[in-house]
Amino acid sequence: MGVWDYFTPEQQEKLKKRIEQFSHEELKKMRKESNEVLSKLITGFDQGIPPENTKIIRLAKLLAESQAVFNNEDPEIEKAIERFHLENPTKKDHGINLEIYQYIEKAKSYSSKTSL
């Protein structure tokens, strides 16, 4: 069971329609950029860089911005993603398990408190 299964049918439909608004090339470019940011965040986590580090906060903010393109910062979609990670702490989605998810979320919370 993946994170997709944690979305309601309505949320799945909303996300599908949003994805259909982009060309294949646009999606490919966004996925590449998102994966690069995620990779840097995971490396930061692995290296023990604290989530309040300026570089990590900037990366988390970039990731949040790219996620918002698809989910329009819908709190219910965010809750579904969080629930997936809480119920499957060792399972990875896009390279993220619960620990990394919490690390990124903590960094995101700092980004809302700073003007980075």
C-alpha positions as CSV (number, residue, x, y, z in Angstrom):
1,M,0.0,0.0,0.0
2,G,1.5,3.3,-1.1
3,V,0.8,6.9,-0.2
4,W,-1.7,7.1,-3.2
5,D,-3.9,4.7,-1.3
6,Y,-4.2,7.1,1.6
7,F,-5.9,9.7,-0.6
8,T,-9.7,9.7,-0.9
9,P,-11.1,9.0,-4.3
10,E,-11.9,12.7,-4.6
11,Q,-8.3,13.7,-3.7
12,Q,-7.0,11.2,-6.2
13,E,-9.2,12.7,-8.9
14,K,-8.2,16.2,-8.0
15,L,-4.5,15.2,-8.2
16,K,-4.9,13.4,-11.5
17,K,-6.7,16.4,-13.0
18,R,-3.9,18.7,-11.8
19,I,-1.2,16.4,-13.3
20,E,-3.0,16.3,-16.6
21,Q,-2.6,20.1,-16.8
22,F,1.1,19.7,-17.5
23,S,2.9,18.4,-20.5
24,H,5.1,15.3,-20.3
25,E,8.2,17.5,-20.6
26,E,7.0,19.8,-17.8
27,L,6.3,16.9,-15.5
28,K,9.7,15.4,-16.3
29,K,11.4,18.7,-15.5
30,M,9.4,19.2,-12.2
31,R,10.1,15.6,-11.2
32,K,13.9,16.0,-11.9
33,E,14.0,19.3,-9.9
34,S,12.0,17.8,-7.0
35,N,14.2,14.7,-6.9
36,E,17.4,16.9,-6.8
37,V,16.0,18.9,-3.8
38,L,14.9,15.7,-2.1
39,S,18.3,14.1,-2.6
40,K,19.9,17.1,-1.0
41,L,17.5,17.0,1.9
42,I,18.1,13.3,2.5
43,T,21.9,13.9,2.3
44,G,21.5,16.7,4.9
45,F,19.5,14.3,7.1
46,D,22.1,11.5,6.7
47,Q,24.9,13.9,7.5
48,G,23.2,15.0,10.7
49,I,22.7,18.6,9.5
50,P,20.0,20.1,11.8
51,P,16.7,21.0,10.2
52,E,17.1,24.6,11.3
53,N,20.2,25.0,9.1
54,T,19.7,27.8,6.6
55,K,20.5,25.6,3.6
56,I,18.1,22.8,4.8
57,I,15.4,25.4,5.4
58,R,15.8,26.8,1.9
59,L,15.6,23.3,0.4
60,A,12.5,22.4,2.4
61,K,10.9,25.6,1.2
62,L,11.7,24.8,-2.4
63,L,10.2,21.3,-1.9
64,A,7.1,22.8,-0.3
65,E,6.7,25.1,-3.3
66,S,6.9,22.3,-5.8
67,Q,4.5,20.2,-3.8
68,A,2.0,23.1,-3.7
69,V,1.9,23.1,-7.5
70,F,0.1,19.8,-7.3
71,N,-1.8,19.9,-4.0
72,N,-2.5,23.6,-3.7
73,E,-1.4,23.2,0.0
74,D,-4.6,21.3,0.6
75,P,-4.4,20.4,4.3
76,E,-6.3,17.2,3.8
77,I,-3.8,15.9,1.2
78,E,-1.0,16.9,3.6
79,K,-2.7,14.9,6.4
80,A,-3.0,11.9,4.2
81,I,0.7,12.0,3.4
82,E,1.5,12.4,7.1
83,R,-0.8,9.5,8.0
84,F,1.0,7.3,5.5
85,H,4.3,8.0,7.0
86,L,3.1,7.6,10.6
87,E,1.4,4.2,9.8
88,N,4.4,3.0,7.7
89,P,7.5,4.5,9.4
90,T,10.0,2.4,7.6
91,K,8.3,2.4,4.2
92,K,9.7,5.0,1.7
93,D,7.7,7.1,-0.6
94,H,9.9,9.0,-3.1
95,G,12.9,8.1,-0.9
96,I,11.3,9.5,2.3
97,N,10.5,7.5,5.4
98,L,9.0,8.8,8.6
99,E,12.3,10.1,10.0
100,I,13.1,12.0,6.9
101,Y,9.5,13.2,6.5
102,Q,9.6,14.7,10.0
103,Y,13.0,16.3,9.4
104,I,11.7,18.0,6.2
105,E,8.5,19.0,8.0
106,K,10.5,20.6,10.8
107,A,12.7,22.5,8.3
108,K,9.5,23.6,6.5
109,S,8.2,25.0,9.8
110,Y,11.3,27.1,10.2
111,S,10.9,28.4,6.6
112,S,7.5,29.8,7.6
113,K,9.2,31.7,10.5
114,T,12.1,33.2,8.5
115,S,12.4,35.3,5.4
116,L,14.6,32.9,3.4
